Amino acid sequence: MYPPDIGIDALEKMLRVINGLKEMKWTCEYDPDLPHLPMMMIGTIVGGRGKEYALRAPYSCIDRCTIIIDV
C-alpha cells in the first residue's frame, strides 16, 4: 500500500472491485439448457497514469485503472 501523500493506487482499488464482482450473487432466471450461465469473465485490466494510461513513464502510483467484463 502506498503512503497517502503519494496518492490512491487505482489498481489496488480495482482488485477490491474485482473481488466484489466475484462474490456477486446473480438474481435472474436460469435456463435449464444452459446451467452454467450467466457467467462473468474479466477479459482486460489496464492500469497506468493519466487519461492516456502512460505505461512507460516512471511513476510511484497508478492513478487510472479500467477493466473490461464480458457477461
CHARMM-style PDB file with segment names, atoms N, HN, CA, C and O in Angstrom:
ATOM      1  N   MET     1       0.842  -1.170   0.000  1.00  0.00      PROA
ATOM      2  CA  MET     1       0.000   0.000   0.000  1.00  0.00      PROA
ATOM      3  C   MET     1       0.892   1.239   0.000  1.00  0.00      PROA
ATOM      4  O   MET     1       1.935   1.271   0.652  1.00  0.00      PROA
ATOM      5  N   TYR     2       0.469   2.240  -0.731  1.00  0.00      PROA
ATOM      6  HN  TYR     2      -0.379   2.215  -1.261  1.00  0.00      PROA
ATOM      7  CA  TYR     2       1.243   3.481  -0.840  1.00  0.00      PROA
ATOM      8  C   TYR     2       0.886   4.430   0.301  1.00  0.00      PROA
ATOM      9  O   TYR     2      -0.252   4.431   0.770  1.00  0.00      PROA
ATOM     10  N   PRO     3       1.852   5.242   0.752  1.00  0.00      PROA
ATOM     11  CA  PRO     3       1.523   6.269   1.748  1.00  0.00      PROA
ATOM     12  C   PRO     3       0.516   7.259   1.160  1.00  0.00      PROA
ATOM     13  O   PRO     3       0.526   7.506  -0.046  1.00  0.00      PROA
ATOM     14  N   PRO     4      -0.352   7.827   2.000  1.00  0.00      PROA
ATOM     15  CA  PRO     4      -1.394   8.739   1.497  1.00  0.00      PROA
ATOM     16  C   PRO     4      -0.846   9.941   0.735  1.00  0.00      PROA
ATOM     17  O   PRO     4      -1.538  10.479  -0.129  1.00  0.00      PROA
ATOM     18  N   ASP     5       0.377  10.376   1.031  1.00  0.00      PROA
ATOM     19  HN  ASP     5       0.940   9.939   1.733  1.00  0.00      PROA
ATOM     20  CA  ASP     5       0.901  11.556   0.352  1.00  0.00      PROA
ATOM     21  C   ASP     5       1.298  11.271  -1.090  1.00  0.00      PROA
ATOM     22  O   ASP     5       1.482  12.206  -1.870  1.00  0.00      PROA
ATOM     23  N   ILE     6       1.434  10.001  -1.463  1.00  0.00      PROA
ATOM     24  HN  ILE     6       1.284   9.242  -0.830  1.00  0.00      PROA
ATOM     25  CA  ILE     6       1.760   9.647  -2.853  1.00  0.00      PROA
ATOM     26  C   ILE     6       0.492   9.628  -3.706  1.00  0.00      PROA
ATOM     27  O   ILE     6       0.521  10.024  -4.872  1.00  0.00      PROA
ATOM     28  N   GLY     7      -0.602   9.176  -3.138  1.00  0.00      PROA
ATOM     29  HN  GLY     7      -0.625   8.854  -2.191  1.00  0.00      PROA
ATOM     30  CA  GLY     7      -1.855   9.120  -3.874  1.00  0.00      PROA
ATOM     31  C   GLY     7      -2.591   7.820  -3.637  1.00  0.00      PROA
ATOM     32  O   GLY     7      -2.156   6.976  -2.854  1.00  0.00      PROA
ATOM     33  N   ILE     8      -3.694   7.671  -4.312  1.00  0.00      PROA
ATOM     34  HN  ILE     8      -4.048   8.357  -4.948  1.00  0.00      PROA
ATOM     35  CA  ILE     8      -4.511   6.463  -4.202  1.00  0.00      PROA
ATOM     36  C   ILE     8      -4.132   5.531  -5.337  1.00  0.00      PROA
ATOM     37  O   ILE     8      -4.093   5.949  -6.494  1.00  0.00      PROA
ATOM     38  N   ASP     9      -3.854   4.280  -5.025  1.00  0.00      PROA
ATOM     39  HN  ASP     9      -3.886   3.940  -4.085  1.00  0.00      PROA
ATOM     40  CA  ASP     9      -3.477   3.286  -6.022  1.00  0.00      PROA
ATOM     41  C   ASP     9      -4.745   2.727  -6.666  1.00  0.00      PROA
ATOM     42  O   ASP     9      -5.467   1.946  -6.046  1.00  0.00      PROA
ATOM     43  N   ALA    10      -5.013   3.126  -7.907  1.00  0.00      PROA
ATOM     44  HN  ALA    10      -4.427   3.760  -8.411  1.00  0.00      PROA
ATOM     45  CA  ALA    10      -6.234   2.710  -8.607  1.00  0.00      PROA
ATOM     46  C   ALA    10      -6.268   1.204  -8.852  1.00  0.00      PROA
ATOM     47  O   ALA    10      -7.345   0.608  -8.844  1.00  0.00      PROA
ATOM     48  N   LEU    11      -5.125   0.587  -9.066  1.00  0.00      PROA
ATOM     49  HN  LEU    11      -4.250   1.072  -9.072  1.00  0.00      PROA
ATOM     50  CA  LEU    11      -5.091  -0.861  -9.289  1.00  0.00      PROA
ATOM     51  C   LEU    11      -5.484  -1.608  -8.019  1.00  0.00      PROA
ATOM     52  O   LEU    11      -6.227  -2.588  -8.073  1.00  0.00      PROA
ATOM     53  N   GLU    12      -4.987  -1.148  -6.891  1.00  0.00      PROA
ATOM     54  HN  GLU    12      -4.383  -0.353  -6.847  1.00  0.00      PROA
ATOM     55  CA  GLU    12      -5.350  -1.770  -5.618  1.00  0.00      PROA
ATOM     56  C   GLU    12      -6.855  -1.675  -5.387  1.00  0.00      PROA
ATOM     57  O   GLU    12      -7.482  -2.636  -4.941  1.00  0.00      PROA
ATOM     58  N   LYS    13      -7.431  -0.518  -5.691  1.00  0.00      PROA
ATOM     59  HN  LYS    13      -6.923   0.263  -6.053  1.00  0.00      PROA
ATOM     60  CA  LYS    13      -8.882  -0.354  -5.550  1.00  0.00      PROA
ATOM     61  C   LYS    13      -9.632  -1.255  -6.527  1.00  0.00      PROA
ATOM     62  O   LYS    13     -10.666  -1.824  -6.177  1.00  0.00      PROA
ATOM     63  N   MET    14      -9.113  -1.387  -7.761  1.00  0.00      PROA
ATOM     64  HN  MET    14      -8.273  -0.925  -8.046  1.00  0.00      PROA
ATOM     65  CA  MET    14      -9.777  -2.236  -8.750  1.00  0.00      PROA
ATOM     66  C   MET    14      -9.763  -3.697  -8.316  1.00  0.00      PROA
ATOM     67  O   MET    14     -10.716  -4.426  -8.591  1.00  0.00      PROA
ATOM     68  N   LEU    15      -8.723  -4.130  -7.658  1.00  0.00      PROA
ATOM     69  HN  LEU    15      -7.949  -3.538  -7.434  1.00  0.00      PROA
ATOM     70  CA  LEU    15      -8.684  -5.507  -7.168  1.00  0.00      PROA
ATOM     71  C   LEU    15      -9.810  -5.748  -6.162  1.00  0.00      PROA
ATOM     72  O   LEU    15     -10.386  -6.835  -6.117  1.00  0.00      PROA
ATOM     73  N   ARG    16     -10.117  -4.749  -5.369  1.00  0.00      PROA
ATOM     74  HN  ARG    16      -9.650  -3.865  -5.405  1.00  0.00      PROA
ATOM     75  CA  ARG    16     -11.246  -4.868  -4.446  1.00  0.00      PROA
ATOM     76  C   ARG    16     -12.562  -4.953  -5.212  1.00  0.00      PROA
ATOM     77  O   ARG    16     -13.453  -5.708  -4.822  1.00  0.00      PROA
ATOM     78  N   VAL    17     -12.698  -4.189  -6.296  1.00  0.00      PROA
ATOM     79  HN  VAL    17     -11.975  -3.576  -6.613  1.00  0.00      PROA
ATOM     80  CA  VAL    17     -13.899  -4.243  -7.140  1.00  0.00      PROA
ATOM     81  C   VAL    17     -14.038  -5.639  -7.751  1.00  0.00      PROA
ATOM     82  O   VAL    17     -15.122  -6.222  -7.742  1.00  0.00      PROA
ATOM     83  N   ILE    18     -12.934  -6.167  -8.280  1.00  0.00      PROA
ATOM     84  HN  ILE    18     -12.053  -5.693  -8.287  1.00  0.00      PROA
ATOM     85  CA  ILE    18     -12.957  -7.495  -8.902  1.00  0.00      PROA
ATOM     86  C   ILE    18     -13.383  -8.551  -7.891  1.00  0.00      PROA
ATOM     87  O   ILE    18     -14.205  -9.412  -8.207  1.00  0.00      PROA
ATOM     88  N   ASN    19     -12.837  -8.498  -6.684  1.00  0.00      PROA
ATOM     89  HN  ASN    19     -12.170  -7.799  -6.427  1.00  0.00      PROA
ATOM     90  CA  ASN    19     -13.237  -9.459  -5.657  1.00  0.00      PROA
ATOM     91  C   ASN    19     -14.716  -9.319  -5.330  1.00  0.00      PROA
ATOM     92  O   ASN    19     -15.391 -10.323  -5.105  1.00  0.00      PROA
ATOM     93  N   GLY    20     -15.233  -8.096  -5.299  1.00  0.00      PROA
ATOM     94  HN  GLY    20     -14.685  -7.280  -5.482  1.00  0.00      PROA
ATOM     95  CA  GLY    20     -16.662  -7.883  -5.068  1.00  0.00      PROA
ATOM     96  C   GLY    20     -17.512  -8.454  -6.186  1.00  0.00      PROA
ATOM     97  O   GLY    20     -18.570  -9.030  -5.931  1.00  0.00      PROA
ATOM     98  N   LEU    21     -17.060  -8.299  -7.419  1.00  0.00      PROA
ATOM     99  HN  LEU    21     -16.201  -7.831  -7.625  1.00  0.00      PROA
ATOM    100  CA  LEU    21     -17.800  -8.861  -8.555  1.00  0.00      PROA
ATOM    101  C   LEU    21     -17.829 -10.379  -8.495  1.00  0.00      PROA
ATOM    102  O   LEU    21     -18.843 -10.991  -8.829  1.00  0.00      PROA
ATOM    103  N   LYS    22     -16.738 -10.989  -8.076  1.00  0.00      PROA
ATOM    104  HN  LYS    22     -15.914 -10.491  -7.805  1.00  0.00      PROA
ATOM    105  CA  LYS    22     -16.691 -12.451  -7.974  1.00  0.00      PROA
ATOM    106  C   LYS    22     -17.650 -12.974  -6.912  1.00  0.00      PROA
ATOM    107  O   LYS    22     -18.172 -14.083  -7.031  1.00  0.00      PROA
ATOM    108  N   GLU    23     -17.878 -12.177  -5.878  1.00  0.00      PROA
ATOM    109  HN  GLU    23     -17.454 -11.277  -5.781  1.00  0.00      PROA
ATOM    110  CA  GLU    23     -18.776 -12.590  -4.795  1.00  0.00      PROA
ATOM    111  C   GLU    23     -20.236 -12.237  -5.078  1.00  0.00      PROA
ATOM    112  O   GLU    23     -21.124 -12.614  -4.314  1.00  0.00      PROA
ATOM    113  N   MET    24     -20.484 -11.525  -6.161  1.00  0.00      PROA
ATOM    114  HN  MET    24     -19.763 -11.219  -6.782  1.00  0.00      PROA
ATOM    115  CA  MET    24     -21.825 -11.079  -6.503  1.00  0.00      PROA
ATOM    116  C   MET    24     -22.767 -12.265  -6.729  1.00  0.00      PROA
ATOM    117  O   MET    24     -22.397 -13.264  -7.347  1.00  0.00      PROA
ATOM    118  N   LYS    25     -23.961 -12.133  -6.226  1.00  0.00      PROA
ATOM    119  HN  LYS    25     -24.261 -11.321  -5.725  1.00  0.00      PROA
ATOM    120  CA  LYS    25     -24.995 -13.163  -6.412  1.00  0.00      PROA
ATOM    121  C   LYS    25     -25.877 -12.766  -7.597  1.00  0.00      PROA
ATOM    122  O   LYS    25     -26.353 -11.633  -7.674  1.00  0.00      PROA
ATOM    123  N   TRP    26     -26.086 -13.700  -8.510  1.00  0.00      PROA
ATOM    124  HN  TRP    26     -25.699 -14.620  -8.448  1.00  0.00      PROA
ATOM    125  CA  TRP    26     -26.926 -13.435  -9.683  1.00  0.00      PROA
ATOM    126  C   TRP    26     -28.386 -13.523  -9.273  1.00  0.00      PROA
ATOM    127  O   TRP    26     -28.771 -14.436  -8.542  1.00  0.00      PROA
ATOM    128  N   THR    27     -29.201 -12.587  -9.732  1.00  0.00      PROA
ATOM    129  HN  THR    27     -28.889 -11.845 -10.325  1.00  0.00      PROA
ATOM    130  CA  THR    27     -30.640 -12.602  -9.463  1.00  0.00      PROA
ATOM    131  C   THR    27     -31.369 -12.633 -10.801  1.00  0.00      PROA
ATOM    132  O   THR    27     -31.916 -11.626 -11.249  1.00  0.00      PROA
ATOM    133  N   CYS    28     -31.367 -13.784 -11.418  1.00  0.00      PROA
ATOM    134  HN  CYS    28     -30.923 -14.603 -11.053  1.00  0.00      PROA
ATOM    135  CA  CYS    28     -32.005 -13.944 -12.727  1.00  0.00      PROA
ATOM    136  C   CYS    28     -32.590 -15.347 -12.814  1.00  0.00      PROA
ATOM    137  O   CYS    28     -32.322 -16.212 -11.980  1.00  0.00      PROA
ATOM    138  N   GLU    29     -33.386 -15.539 -13.835  1.00  0.00      PROA
ATOM    139  HN  GLU    29     -33.604 -14.836 -14.512  1.00  0.00      PROA
ATOM    140  CA  GLU    29     -33.935 -16.865 -14.071  1.00  0.00      PROA
ATOM    141  C   GLU    29     -32.940 -17.667 -14.908  1.00  0.00      PROA
ATOM    142  O   GLU    29     -32.502 -17.218 -15.967  1.00  0.00      PROA
ATOM    143  N   TYR    30     -32.598 -18.827 -14.434  1.00  0.00      PROA
ATOM    144  HN  TYR    30     -32.953 -19.192 -13.574  1.00  0.00      PROA
ATOM    145  CA  TYR    30     -31.632 -19.667 -15.132  1.00  0.00      PROA
ATOM    146  C   TYR    30     -32.327 -20.527 -16.175  1.00  0.00      PROA
ATOM    147  O   TYR    30     -33.434 -21.014 -15.945  1.00  0.00      PROA
ATOM    148  N   ASP    31     -31.695 -20.711 -17.299  1.00  0.00      PROA
ATOM    149  HN  ASP    31     -30.795 -20.315 -17.486  1.00  0.00      PROA
ATOM    150  CA  ASP    31     -32.186 -21.577 -18.367  1.00  0.00      PROA
ATOM    151  C   ASP    31     -31.665 -22.986 -18.098  1.00  0.00      PROA
ATOM    152  O   ASP    31     -30.450 -23.177 -18.040  1.00  0.00      PROA
ATOM    153  N   PRO    32     -32.530 -23.971 -17.935  1.00  0.00      PROA
ATOM    154  CA  PRO    32     -32.061 -25.328 -17.637  1.00  0.00      PROA
ATOM    155  C   PRO    32     -31.157 -25.905 -18.728  1.00  0.00      PROA
ATOM    156  O   PRO    32     -30.352 -26.796 -18.457  1.00  0.00      PROA
ATOM    157  N   ASP    33     -31.284 -25.401 -19.960  1.00  0.00      PROA
ATOM    158  HN  ASP    33     -31.937 -24.677 -20.180  1.00  0.00      PROA
ATOM    159  CA  ASP    33     -30.416 -25.879 -21.035  1.00  0.00      PROA
ATOM    160  C   ASP    33     -29.009 -25.267 -20.961  1.00  0.00      PROA
ATOM    161  O   ASP    33     -28.074 -25.777 -21.579  1.00  0.00      PROA
ATOM    162  N   LEU    34     -28.867 -24.189 -20.213  1.00  0.00      PROA
ATOM    163  HN  LEU    34     -29.626 -23.774 -19.711  1.00  0.00      PROA
ATOM    164  CA  LEU    34     -27.570 -23.509 -20.075  1.00  0.00      PROA
ATOM    165  C   LEU    34     -27.293 -23.274 -18.590  1.00  0.00      PROA
ATOM    166  O   LEU    34     -27.258 -22.127 -18.145  1.00  0.00      PROA
ATOM    167  N   PRO    35     -27.097 -24.347 -17.817  1.00  0.00      PROA
ATOM    168  CA  PRO    35     -26.993 -24.199 -16.364  1.00  0.00      PROA
ATOM    169  C   PRO    35     -25.762 -23.421 -15.891  1.00  0.00      PROA
ATOM    170  O   PRO    35     -25.752 -22.915 -14.769  1.00  0.00      PROA
ATOM    171  N   HSD    36     -24.747 -23.319 -16.712  1.00  0.00      PROA
ATOM    172  HN  HSD    36     -24.755 -23.730 -17.624  1.00  0.00      PROA
ATOM    173  CA  HSD    36     -23.530 -22.612 -16.301  1.00  0.00      PROA
ATOM    174  C   HSD    36     -23.599 -21.106 -16.566  1.00  0.00      PROA
ATOM    175  O   HSD    36     -22.666 -20.375 -16.236  1.00  0.00      PROA
ATOM    176  N   LEU    37     -24.704 -20.642 -17.161  1.00  0.00      PROA
ATOM    177  HN  LEU    37     -25.462 -21.236 -17.429  1.00  0.00      PROA
ATOM    178  CA  LEU    37     -24.849 -19.219 -17.455  1.00  0.00      PROA
ATOM    179  C   LEU    37     -25.819 -18.567 -16.492  1.00  0.00      PROA
ATOM    180  O   LEU    37     -26.703 -19.277 -16.013  1.00  0.00      PROA
ATOM    181  N   PRO    38     -25.745 -17.316 -16.166  1.00  0.00      PROA
ATOM    182  CA  PRO    38     -24.783 -16.357 -16.699  1.00  0.00      PROA
ATOM    183  C   PRO    38     -23.396 -16.570 -16.099  1.00  0.00      PROA
ATOM    184  O   PRO    38     -23.237 -17.133 -15.016  1.00  0.00      PROA
ATOM    185  N   MET    39     -22.419 -16.104 -16.835  1.00  0.00      PROA
ATOM    186  HN  MET    39     -22.549 -15.646 -17.715  1.00  0.00      PROA
ATOM    187  CA  MET    39     -21.035 -16.236 -16.438  1.00  0.00      PROA
ATOM    188  C   MET    39     -20.348 -14.896 -16.682  1.00  0.00      PROA
ATOM    189  O   MET    39     -20.617 -14.224 -17.677  1.00  0.00      PROA
ATOM    190  N   MET    40     -19.478 -14.521 -15.784  1.00  0.00      PROA
ATOM    191  HN  MET    40     -19.259 -15.067 -14.976  1.00  0.00      PROA
ATOM    192  CA  MET    40     -18.758 -13.267 -15.927  1.00  0.00      PROA
ATOM    193  C   MET    40     -17.275 -13.565 -16.135  1.00  0.00      PROA
ATOM    194  O   MET    40     -16.673 -14.349 -15.401  1.00  0.00      PROA
ATOM    195  N   MET    41     -16.704 -12.925 -17.144  1.00  0.00      PROA
ATOM    196  HN  MET    41     -17.192 -12.288 -17.740  1.00  0.00      PROA
ATOM    197  CA  MET    41     -15.278 -13.088 -17.441  1.00  0.00      PROA
ATOM    198  C   MET    41     -14.635 -11.710 -17.475  1.00  0.00      PROA
ATOM    199  O   MET    41     -15.093 -10.827 -18.200  1.00  0.00      PROA
ATOM    200  N   ILE    42     -13.584 -11.523 -16.703  1.00  0.00      PROA
ATOM    201  HN  ILE    42     -13.212 -12.241 -16.115  1.00  0.00      PROA
ATOM    202  CA  ILE    42     -12.810 -10.290 -16.779  1.00  0.00      PROA
ATOM    203  C   ILE    42     -11.752 -10.525 -17.839  1.00  0.00      PROA
ATOM    204  O   ILE    42     -10.846 -11.339 -17.665  1.00  0.00      PROA
ATOM    205  N   GLY    43     -11.881  -9.796 -18.944  1.00  0.00      PROA
ATOM    206  HN  GLY    43     -12.618  -9.135 -19.085  1.00  0.00      PROA
ATOM    207  CA  GLY    43     -11.012 -10.033 -20.086  1.00  0.00      PROA
ATOM    208  C   GLY    43      -9.805  -9.126 -20.153  1.00  0.00      PROA
ATOM    209  O   GLY    43      -8.788  -9.496 -20.740  1.00  0.00      PROA
ATOM    210  N   THR    44      -9.895  -7.923 -19.554  1.00  0.00      PROA
ATOM    211  HN  THR    44     -10.721  -7.622 -19.078  1.00  0.00      PROA
ATOM    212  CA  THR    44      -8.803  -6.962 -19.660  1.00  0.00      PROA
ATOM    213  C   THR    44      -8.716  -6.128 -18.402  1.00  0.00      PROA
ATOM    214  O   THR    44      -9.731  -5.704 -17.850  1.00  0.00      PROA
ATOM    215  N   ILE    45      -7.491  -5.896 -17.952  1.00  0.00      PROA
ATOM    216  HN  ILE    45      -6.667  -6.240 -18.400  1.00  0.00      PROA
ATOM    217  CA  ILE    45      -7.210  -4.933 -16.891  1.00  0.00      PROA
ATOM    218  C   ILE    45      -6.136  -4.010 -17.439  1.00  0.00      PROA
ATOM    219  O   ILE    45      -5.076  -4.465 -17.870  1.00  0.00      PROA
ATOM    220  N   VAL    46      -6.413  -2.697 -17.421  1.00  0.00      PROA
ATOM    221  HN  VAL    46      -7.274  -2.327 -17.070  1.00  0.00      PROA
ATOM    222  CA  VAL    46      -5.443  -1.714 -17.888  1.00  0.00      PROA
ATOM    223  C   VAL    46      -5.233  -0.707 -16.766  1.00  0.00      PROA
ATOM    224  O   VAL    46      -6.193  -0.139 -16.244  1.00  0.00      PROA
ATOM    225  N   GLY    47      -3.992  -0.494 -16.402  1.00  0.00      PROA
ATOM    226  HN  GLY    47      -3.213  -0.956 -16.826  1.00  0.00      PROA
ATOM    227  CA  GLY    47      -3.688   0.479 -15.370  1.00  0.00      PROA
ATOM    228  C   GLY    47      -2.484   1.306 -15.779  1.00  0.00      PROA
ATOM    229  O   GLY    47      -1.562   0.797 -16.417  1.00  0.00      PROA
ATOM    230  N   GLY    48      -2.491   2.556 -15.420  1.00  0.00      PROA
ATOM    231  HN  GLY    48      -3.240   2.969 -14.902  1.00  0.00      PROA
ATOM    232  CA  GLY    48      -1.376   3.430 -15.750  1.00  0.00      PROA
ATOM    233  C   GLY    48      -1.591   4.811 -15.187  1.00  0.00      PROA
ATOM    234  O   GLY    48      -2.325   4.996 -14.216  1.00  0.00      PROA
ATOM    235  N   ARG    49      -0.953   5.766 -15.796  1.00  0.00      PROA
ATOM    236  HN  ARG    49      -0.357   5.615 -16.584  1.00  0.00      PROA
ATOM    237  CA  ARG    49      -1.032   7.128 -15.288  1.00  0.00      PROA
ATOM    238  C   ARG    49      -1.684   8.039 -16.313  1.00  0.00      PROA
ATOM    239  O   ARG    49      -1.280   8.064 -17.475  1.00  0.00      PROA
ATOM    240  N   GLY    50      -2.685   8.781 -15.888  1.00  0.00      PROA
ATOM    241  HN  GLY    50      -3.014   8.760 -14.944  1.00  0.00      PROA
ATOM    242  CA  GLY    50      -3.360   9.743 -16.745  1.00  0.00      PROA
ATOM    243  C   GLY    50      -4.399   9.116 -17.652  1.00  0.00      PROA
ATOM    244  O   GLY    50      -4.512   7.893 -17.732  1.00  0.00      PROA
ATOM    245  N   LYS    51      -5.170   9.975 -18.345  1.00  0.00      PROA
ATOM    246  HN  LYS    51      -5.079  10.969 -18.280  1.00  0.00      PROA
ATOM    247  CA  LYS    51      -6.253   9.508 -19.220  1.00  0.00      PROA
ATOM    248  C   LYS    51      -5.757   8.639 -20.355  1.00  0.00      PROA
ATOM    249  O   LYS    51      -6.498   7.795 -20.860  1.00  0.00      PROA
ATOM    250  N   GLU    52      -4.514   8.833 -20.764  1.00  0.00      PROA
ATOM    251  HN  GLU    52      -3.912   9.518 -20.353  1.00  0.00      PROA
ATOM    252  CA  GLU    52      -3.948   8.035 -21.863  1.00  0.00      PROA
ATOM    253  C   GLU    52      -3.239   6.781 -21.356  1.00  0.00      PROA
ATOM    254  O   GLU    52      -2.628   6.060 -22.145  1.00  0.00      PROA
ATOM    255  N   TYR    53      -3.309   6.511 -20.057  1.00  0.00      PROA
ATOM    256  HN  TYR    53      -3.805   7.096 -19.416  1.00  0.00      PROA
ATOM    257  CA  TYR    53      -2.670   5.345 -19.450  1.00  0.00      PROA
ATOM    258  C   TYR    53      -1.181   5.269 -19.795  1.00  0.00      PROA
ATOM    259  O   TYR    53      -0.730   4.272 -20.358  1.00  0.00      PROA
ATOM    260  N   ALA    54      -0.426   6.297 -19.469  1.00  0.00      PROA
ATOM    261  HN  ALA    54      -0.793   7.107 -19.012  1.00  0.00      PROA
ATOM    262  CA  ALA    54       1.016   6.288 -19.729  1.00  0.00      PROA
ATOM    263  C   ALA    54       1.624   5.071 -19.051  1.00  0.00      PROA
ATOM    264  O   ALA    54       1.648   4.987 -17.823  1.00  0.00      PROA
ATOM    265  N   LEU    55       2.110   4.135 -19.840  1.00  0.00      PROA
ATOM    266  HN  LEU    55       2.090   4.203 -20.837  1.00  0.00      PROA
ATOM    267  CA  LEU    55       2.647   2.889 -19.304  1.00  0.00      PROA
ATOM    268  C   LEU    55       4.167   2.891 -19.182  1.00  0.00      PROA
ATOM    269  O   LEU    55       4.723   2.085 -18.436  1.00  0.00      PROA
ATOM    270  N   ARG    56       4.837   3.767 -19.887  1.00  0.00      PROA
ATOM    271  HN  ARG    56       4.386   4.422 -20.492  1.00  0.00      PROA
ATOM    272  CA  ARG    56       6.298   3.766 -19.883  1.00  0.00      PROA
ATOM    273  C   ARG    56       6.908   4.796 -18.937  1.00  0.00      PROA
ATOM    274  O   ARG    56       8.061   4.655 -18.530  1.00  0.00      PROA
ATOM    275  N   ALA    57       6.162   5.805 -18.591  1.00  0.00      PROA
ATOM    276  HN  ALA    57       5.226   5.920 -18.922  1.00  0.00      PROA
ATOM    277  CA  ALA    57       6.706   6.861 -17.726  1.00  0.00      PROA
ATOM    278  C   ALA    57       6.917   6.321 -16.316  1.00  0.00      PROA
ATOM    279  O   ALA    57       6.109   5.529 -15.833  1.00  0.00      PROA
ATOM    280  N   PRO    58       7.993   6.740 -15.651  1.00  0.00      PROA
ATOM    281  CA  PRO    58       8.178   6.301 -14.269  1.00  0.00      PROA
ATOM    282  C   PRO    58       7.149   6.967 -13.359  1.00  0.00      PROA
ATOM    283  O   PRO    58       6.872   8.158 -13.500  1.00  0.00      PROA
ATOM    284  N   TYR    59       6.607   6.232 -12.464  1.00  0.00      PROA
ATOM    285  HN  TYR    59       6.833   5.265 -12.349  1.00  0.00      PROA
ATOM    286  CA  TYR    59       5.637   6.773 -11.524  1.00  0.00      PROA
ATOM    287  C   TYR    59       5.631   5.918 -10.275  1.00  0.00      PROA
ATOM    288  O   TYR    59       6.116   4.787 -10.278  1.00  0.00      PROA
ATOM    289  N   SER    60       5.092   6.456  -9.234  1.00  0.00      PROA
ATOM    290  HN  SER    60       4.699   7.375  -9.231  1.00  0.00      PROA
ATOM    291  CA  SER    60       5.059   5.727  -7.972  1.00  0.00      PROA
ATOM    292  C   SER    60       3.674   5.180  -7.659  1.00  0.00      PROA
ATOM    293  O   SER    60       3.515   4.392  -6.726  1.00  0.00      PROA
ATOM    294  N   CYS    61       2.676   5.588  -8.424  1.00  0.00      PROA
ATOM    295  HN  CYS    61       2.805   6.228  -9.182  1.00  0.00      PROA
ATOM    296  CA  CYS    61       1.318   5.165  -8.110  1.00  0.00      PROA
ATOM    297  C   CYS    61       0.457   5.178  -9.377  1.00  0.00      PROA
ATOM    298  O   CYS    61       0.470   6.146 -10.136  1.00  0.00      PROA
ATOM    299  N   ILE    62      -0.284   4.097  -9.592  1.00  0.00      PROA
ATOM    300  HN  ILE    62      -0.293   3.310  -8.975  1.00  0.00      PROA
ATOM    301  CA  ILE    62      -1.204   4.025 -10.730  1.00  0.00      PROA
ATOM    302  C   ILE    62      -2.445   4.837 -10.373  1.00  0.00      PROA
ATOM    303  O   ILE    62      -3.111   4.561  -9.376  1.00  0.00      PROA
ATOM    304  N   ASP    63      -2.751   5.840 -11.197  1.00  0.00      PROA
ATOM    305  HN  ASP    63      -2.210   6.065 -12.007  1.00  0.00      PROA
ATOM    306  CA  ASP    63      -3.905   6.686 -10.862  1.00  0.00      PROA
ATOM    307  C   ASP    63      -5.135   6.377 -11.714  1.00  0.00      PROA
ATOM    308  O   ASP    63      -6.191   6.973 -11.498  1.00  0.00      PROA
ATOM    309  N   ARG    64      -5.023   5.467 -12.669  1.00  0.00      PROA
ATOM    310  HN  ARG    64      -4.166   4.983 -12.845  1.00  0.00      PROA
ATOM    311  CA  ARG    64      -6.162   5.066 -13.505  1.00  0.00      PROA
ATOM    312  C   ARG    64      -6.135   3.562 -13.700  1.00  0.00      PROA
ATOM    313  O   ARG    64      -5.080   2.963 -13.907  1.00  0.00      PROA
ATOM    314  N   CYS    65      -7.314   2.962 -13.630  1.00  0.00      PROA
ATOM    315  HN  CYS    65      -8.172   3.448 -13.461  1.00  0.00      PROA
ATOM    316  CA  CYS    65      -7.421   1.520 -13.873  1.00  0.00      PROA
ATOM    317  C   CYS    65      -8.806   1.224 -14.431  1.00  0.00      PROA
ATOM    318  O   CYS    65      -9.810   1.722 -13.921  1.00  0.00      PROA
ATOM    319  N   THR    66      -8.852   0.410 -15.481  1.00  0.00      PROA
ATOM    320  HN  THR    66      -8.036   0.006 -15.895  1.00  0.00      PROA
ATOM    321  CA  THR    66     -10.101   0.043 -16.138  1.00  0.00      PROA
ATOM    322  C   THR    66     -10.130  -1.474 -16.331  1.00  0.00      PROA
ATOM    323  O   THR    66      -9.104  -2.087 -16.626  1.00  0.00      PROA
ATOM    324  N   ILE    67     -11.291  -2.065 -16.165  1.00  0.00      PROA
ATOM    325  HN  ILE    67     -12.125  -1.568 -15.925  1.00  0.00      PROA
ATOM    326  CA  ILE    67     -11.466  -3.474 -16.508  1.00  0.00      PROA
ATOM    327  C   ILE    67     -12.537  -3.576 -17.573  1.00  0.00      PROA
ATOM    328  O   ILE    67     -13.442  -2.745 -17.647  1.00  0.00      PROA
ATOM    329  N   ILE    68     -12.424  -4.604 -18.395  1.00  0.00      PROA
ATOM    330  HN  ILE    68     -11.689  -5.279 -18.335  1.00  0.00      PROA
ATOM    331  CA  ILE    68     -13.439  -4.906 -19.401  1.00  0.00      PROA
ATOM    332  C   ILE    68     -14.002  -6.270 -19.028  1.00  0.00      PROA
ATOM    333  O   ILE    68     -13.271  -7.249 -18.878  1.00  0.00      PROA
ATOM    334  N   ILE    69     -15.325  -6.306 -18.882  1.00  0.00      PROA
ATOM    335  HN  ILE    69     -15.919  -5.511 -19.004  1.00  0.00      PROA
ATOM    336  CA  ILE    69     -16.005  -7.517 -18.410  1.00  0.00      PROA
ATOM    337  C   ILE    69     -16.970  -8.000 -19.475  1.00  0.00      PROA
ATOM    338  O   ILE    69     -17.671  -7.206 -20.102  1.00  0.00      PROA
ATOM    339  N   ASP    70     -16.999  -9.296 -19.672  1.00  0.00      PROA
ATOM    340  HN  ASP    70     -16.430  -9.941 -19.163  1.00  0.00      PROA
ATOM    341  CA  ASP    70     -17.959  -9.923 -20.574  1.00  0.00      PROA
ATOM    342  C   ASP    70     -18.907 -10.754 -19.723  1.00  0.00      PROA
ATOM    343  O   ASP    70     -18.469 -11.588 -18.930  1.00  0.00      PROA
ATOM    344  N   VAL    71     -20.214 -10.526 -19.890  1.00  0.00      PROA
ATOM    345  HN  VAL    71     -20.570  -9.849 -20.534  1.00  0.00      PROA
ATOM    346  CA  VAL    71     -21.219 -11.319 -19.164  1.00  0.00      PROA
ATOM    347  C   VAL    71     -22.008 -12.105 -20.170  1.00  0.00      PROA
ATOM    348  OT1 VAL    71     -22.915 -12.850 -19.797  1.00  0.00      PROA
TER     349      VAL     71
END
